[in-house]
């Protein structure tokens, strides 16, 4: 189960930090790491997250 502040890898290879659980097991708000100190905040879905 993905929780707030978890670091996850997306299927496209990017890494992200969950900043809000919108719907448990379905949708999240995540800060997606960009090169350098930058990030984009995007809504992602459970199916976007790479399974361990």
C-alpha positions, 0 to 999 in steps of 0.5 A, spaced: 500 500 500 502 506 498 502 512 503 503 519 504 511 521 503 513 514 500 518 514 494 516 510 488 518 509 481 514 510 475 513 505 470 516 511 465 523 510 470 521 517 473 521 517 481 516 521 485 514 522 492 507 521 494 504 528 497 497 526 498 493 520 497 487 522 493 483 515 493 487 509 497 489 504 491 487 508 486 490 516 485 495 520 488 498 527 488 506 526 487 512 530 486 515 527 480 523 528 480 526 533 475 533 534 473 537 538 478 533 540 484 526 541 481 520 537 481 513 537 478 507 536 482 502 531 478 496 526 479 498 519 478 494 513 478 496 506 481 497 503 474 503 508 473 507 506 479 512 500 478 510 494 482 516 491 486 
